[in-house]
Amino acid sequence: MFSVIFIISNVYYKIMVERNGNDLLKFLEIQNSRLEKHGDKLWEEMKHFSWALYVLLGAPVYLKFCLCVDTRWLVLFPILAIVVALFAIFTIRKESRDFLDALGTVLNIEKRLGFHD
């Protein structure tokens, strides 16, 4: 899926480069909004996964000392935390790839427009 979007983005980018600068500026605006969207998504994912890990790793302490739950049940929370952490790694990695793709496209357009000499 990622490579298909990247190929379509590059084909569209090549078409836009052949046109005048106004079209390139419009494409830059679209890519900047894409970059902002992926940055916001990345931040939200990191924030929510952090909260989930705080709850899963803090729950055994609360359950052990406040509710006096048997130790066998307390092992469940760290195992769930490991599963959530693995899921977070793959999700955040995918979103950061999309973010870096958008960033590369924006920098490429800015170079074509002469913003970075």
Backbone bond lengths (Angstrom), bond angles and torsions (degrees), N, CA, C in turn:
res aa  C-N    CA-C-N  psi(-1)  N-CA   C-N-CA  omega(-1)  CA-C   N-CA-C  phi
1 M - - - 1.451 - - 1.519 110.12 -
2 F 1.341 115.20 -43.72 1.460 119.90 -178.95 1.522 110.96 -61.88
3 S 1.340 117.18 -44.06 1.462 120.38 -177.42 1.521 111.47 -68.25
4 V 1.336 118.03 -34.19 1.460 120.97 177.91 1.519 110.07 -65.11
5 I 1.327 116.80 -44.78 1.465 120.57 178.34 1.519 109.86 -63.69
6 F 1.329 117.22 -40.42 1.460 121.21 -179.98 1.528 110.65 -64.24
7 I 1.330 118.23 -42.43 1.465 121.78 179.67 1.519 110.28 -65.66
8 I 1.327 117.30 -45.01 1.461 120.72 178.49 1.520 110.26 -61.93
9 S 1.325 116.52 -41.88 1.458 120.80 178.65 1.523 110.92 -62.23
10 N 1.330 117.59 -42.24 1.465 120.77 179.82 1.522 111.95 -68.16
11 V 1.330 117.83 -39.66 1.463 120.79 177.67 1.519 109.54 -63.55
12 Y 1.326 116.49 -46.00 1.460 120.51 178.52 1.525 110.17 -62.16
13 Y 1.319 116.51 -39.05 1.461 121.34 179.10 1.530 110.68 -62.87
14 K 1.335 118.01 -43.29 1.462 120.94 179.90 1.520 111.27 -64.64
15 I 1.317 116.75 -37.54 1.463 120.13 176.62 1.521 110.02 -64.21
16 M 1.320 116.38 -42.43 1.462 120.46 -178.16 1.527 111.96 -67.66
17 V 1.328 118.24 -33.67 1.463 121.35 -179.25 1.519 110.45 -65.28
18 E 1.331 116.66 -32.94 1.454 120.43 -178.68 1.522 111.93 -72.15
19 R 1.297 118.02 -18.53 1.463 120.97 179.67 1.518 109.86 -88.31
20 N 1.323 115.78 -175.69 1.471 119.17 -176.60 1.527 112.14 -75.90
21 G 1.328 116.18 174.84 1.462 122.42 -174.80 1.515 114.19 -64.55
22 N 1.339 117.95 -29.54 1.471 119.93 -179.88 1.526 111.20 -63.75
23 D 1.318 115.92 -42.15 1.464 119.25 177.60 1.522 110.64 -65.10
24 L 1.329 115.73 -36.75 1.459 120.15 178.77 1.530 110.64 -66.09
25 L 1.322 116.31 -37.16 1.470 119.79 176.79 1.527 111.17 -66.64
26 K 1.326 117.08 -37.98 1.467 120.14 176.77 1.527 110.32 -64.62
27 F 1.338 115.84 -41.14 1.460 120.14 178.11 1.527 110.42 -64.97
28 L 1.335 116.67 -37.36 1.463 120.72 176.79 1.527 110.45 -62.42
29 E 1.315 116.72 -40.17 1.470 120.48 178.36 1.533 111.02 -63.61
30 I 1.325 116.24 -41.73 1.467 120.31 178.18 1.525 110.34 -63.04
31 Q 1.325 116.68 -44.20 1.461 120.41 -178.69 1.527 111.75 -69.11
32 N 1.335 117.21 -33.77 1.467 119.50 175.87 1.522 110.98 -64.67
33 S 1.327 116.88 -39.68 1.470 118.88 177.47 1.529 110.28 -67.47
34 R 1.327 117.03 -35.79 1.474 120.85 175.98 1.524 110.50 -63.96
35 L 1.331 116.38 -42.25 1.461 121.22 178.54 1.527 110.62 -62.70
36 E 1.324 116.13 -43.79 1.468 120.26 179.29 1.527 111.22 -63.97
37 K 1.331 116.23 -40.73 1.470 120.84 179.65 1.530 110.92 -62.65
38 H 1.332 116.71 -45.59 1.464 119.60 -179.67 1.531 111.27 -68.21
39 G 1.324 117.52 -35.39 1.464 120.30 176.45 1.515 111.79 -63.96
40 D 1.341 116.08 -42.54 1.466 119.88 177.63 1.526 111.47 -64.76
41 K 1.332 116.67 -42.55 1.468 120.01 178.47 1.524 111.36 -61.98
42 L 1.325 115.40 -42.25 1.467 120.14 -179.41 1.521 110.54 -61.59
43 W 1.331 116.57 -44.60 1.458 120.70 179.57 1.534 110.73 -63.34
44 E 1.324 117.19 -45.05 1.466 120.93 -179.54 1.532 111.08 -62.05
45 E 1.321 117.11 -41.83 1.465 119.69 179.85 1.521 111.24 -64.42
46 M 1.323 117.05 -44.25 1.470 119.54 179.17 1.525 110.61 -62.94
47 K 1.325 116.46 -40.23 1.462 120.61 -179.68 1.534 111.01 -64.21
48 H 1.323 117.02 -47.70 1.463 119.81 -176.84 1.525 112.46 -69.05
49 F 1.316 117.33 -38.95 1.464 118.84 177.39 1.527 110.83 -67.08
50 S 1.328 117.45 -35.30 1.471 119.89 176.77 1.521 110.49 -63.08
51 W 1.327 116.62 -44.36 1.466 119.99 178.86 1.524 110.59 -60.66
52 A 1.325 116.82 -44.47 1.468 119.97 -179.45 1.529 110.85 -61.20
53 L 1.325 116.53 -41.00 1.466 119.20 179.48 1.522 111.53 -68.38
54 Y 1.335 117.85 -37.83 1.471 120.11 177.06 1.526 110.54 -60.23
55 V 1.320 116.70 -44.13 1.467 120.60 -179.18 1.530 110.67 -66.65
56 L 1.327 116.16 -46.08 1.469 119.07 -177.49 1.522 112.81 -67.26
57 L 1.320 117.77 -33.64 1.462 119.47 -179.76 1.530 112.50 -86.56
58 G 1.332 117.56 -20.17 1.461 120.41 178.16 1.516 113.86 -90.62
59 A 1.322 116.56 -22.16 1.464 120.67 -177.65 1.528 113.45 -61.03
60 P 1.326 120.58 -41.00 1.475 119.00 -179.65 1.530 112.95 -61.44
61 V 1.319 117.19 -35.57 1.473 119.88 179.31 1.523 109.69 -64.45
62 Y 1.324 116.35 -46.81 1.464 120.77 179.09 1.530 110.77 -62.45
63 L 1.317 116.64 -46.46 1.463 119.88 -178.02 1.526 112.34 -65.59
64 K 1.305 117.38 -35.72 1.466 121.12 -177.77 1.527 111.51 -69.55
65 F 1.336 116.42 -45.54 1.465 119.23 -172.95 1.526 114.06 -93.45
66 C 1.318 118.43 -25.72 1.467 119.81 -177.66 1.526 113.04 -98.68
67 L 1.302 117.60 -37.02 1.460 120.09 -176.78 1.527 113.17 -109.82
68 C 1.312 116.92 -5.21 1.467 122.84 178.10 1.531 112.46 53.02
69 V 1.304 116.19 52.62 1.464 122.37 178.16 1.525 108.79 -81.03
70 D 1.309 116.28 149.04 1.465 121.88 178.86 1.534 109.96 -61.97
71 T 1.312 116.34 145.45 1.465 122.93 -174.95 1.527 112.55 -63.18
72 R 1.311 117.22 -29.03 1.468 119.64 -179.29 1.524 111.63 -60.42
73 W 1.319 117.53 -36.20 1.464 121.20 -179.09 1.529 111.96 -76.03
74 L 1.312 116.75 -21.65 1.464 120.14 -177.83 1.528 112.70 -74.29
75 V 1.311 117.55 -17.64 1.465 121.83 178.35 1.534 111.03 -70.27
76 L 1.315 116.49 -24.60 1.459 121.37 -178.28 1.532 112.12 -60.91
77 F 1.314 118.42 -39.89 1.464 121.47 -175.47 1.531 113.49 -66.55
78 P 1.325 120.14 -46.16 1.472 118.51 175.58 1.531 113.36 -63.28
79 I 1.332 116.86 -33.08 1.469 119.25 177.09 1.524 109.90 -66.15
80 L 1.328 116.93 -43.23 1.466 120.29 175.39 1.528 111.20 -62.45
81 A 1.326 117.20 -36.97 1.464 120.96 178.31 1.526 110.80 -63.55
82 I 1.318 117.16 -38.54 1.466 120.48 177.32 1.527 110.52 -64.44
83 V 1.324 117.07 -42.43 1.469 120.88 178.80 1.526 110.24 -63.13
84 V 1.331 117.12 -45.20 1.467 120.75 178.79 1.525 110.64 -63.19
85 A 1.329 117.63 -40.37 1.465 121.04 179.57 1.528 111.26 -64.08
86 L 1.325 117.42 -41.29 1.468 119.86 177.53 1.524 111.26 -64.87
87 F 1.319 116.75 -42.53 1.459 121.03 176.81 1.528 110.19 -61.82
88 A 1.328 116.69 -40.39 1.467 121.30 179.66 1.520 111.44 -64.72
89 I 1.322 116.90 -39.78 1.470 120.31 179.91 1.522 110.60 -58.12
90 F 1.321 117.03 -48.64 1.459 119.79 -176.88 1.529 111.93 -70.77
91 T 1.319 117.43 -38.29 1.455 120.67 179.96 1.524 111.29 -67.03
92 I 1.312 117.04 -47.17 1.465 120.84 -178.79 1.524 110.23 -68.44
93 R 1.317 117.48 -35.15 1.464 120.41 177.46 1.524 111.54 -63.08
94 K 1.325 117.16 -42.25 1.464 121.05 178.63 1.521 110.65 -64.51
95 E 1.315 116.50 -44.89 1.464 119.95 -178.74 1.525 111.17 -67.49
96 S 1.328 117.73 -35.06 1.462 119.28 178.77 1.525 110.66 -70.56
97 R 1.338 118.24 -31.44 1.470 120.07 173.70 1.522 110.71 -62.87
98 D 1.342 116.52 -44.20 1.463 120.26 177.84 1.525 110.99 -62.74
99 F 1.327 116.40 -39.99 1.463 120.97 178.51 1.526 110.69 -62.83
100 L 1.328 116.96 -45.75 1.462 120.63 -179.64 1.527 111.72 -67.11
101 D 1.328 117.46 -33.54 1.461 120.92 175.30 1.527 110.32 -63.50
102 A 1.327 116.51 -46.09 1.464 120.38 178.61 1.524 110.76 -64.15
103 L 1.321 117.20 -39.99 1.462 121.01 178.77 1.526 111.06 -63.67
104 G 1.323 117.18 -42.87 1.462 120.62 177.65 1.517 112.32 -62.19
105 T 1.332 116.78 -40.06 1.461 120.74 178.38 1.517 110.64 -64.94
106 V 1.328 117.12 -43.39 1.467 120.89 178.83 1.523 110.44 -61.89
107 L 1.314 117.67 -45.52 1.465 120.49 179.93 1.526 111.51 -64.42
108 N 1.320 117.16 -37.42 1.457 121.24 177.58 1.530 111.03 -63.44
109 I 1.316 116.87 -44.33 1.466 120.94 178.79 1.522 110.17 -64.45
110 E 1.325 116.47 -42.77 1.465 119.60 179.93 1.525 111.39 -63.56
111 K 1.322 117.73 -36.02 1.471 120.31 175.63 1.520 110.80 -64.92
112 R 1.339 117.02 -41.90 1.470 121.03 179.20 1.523 111.30 -63.82
113 L 1.323 116.20 -33.30 1.465 120.01 179.00 1.523 112.29 -82.09
114 G 1.321 117.08 -9.20 1.457 120.59 177.51 1.516 114.25 88.39
115 F 1.321 118.03 19.29 1.464 120.68 178.90 1.519 111.57 -73.79
116 H 1.335 116.96 -29.11 1.467 122.15 -178.92 1.525 108.57 -117.71
117 D 1.297 115.72 97.37 1.476 118.86 179.93 1.494 111.60 -96.39
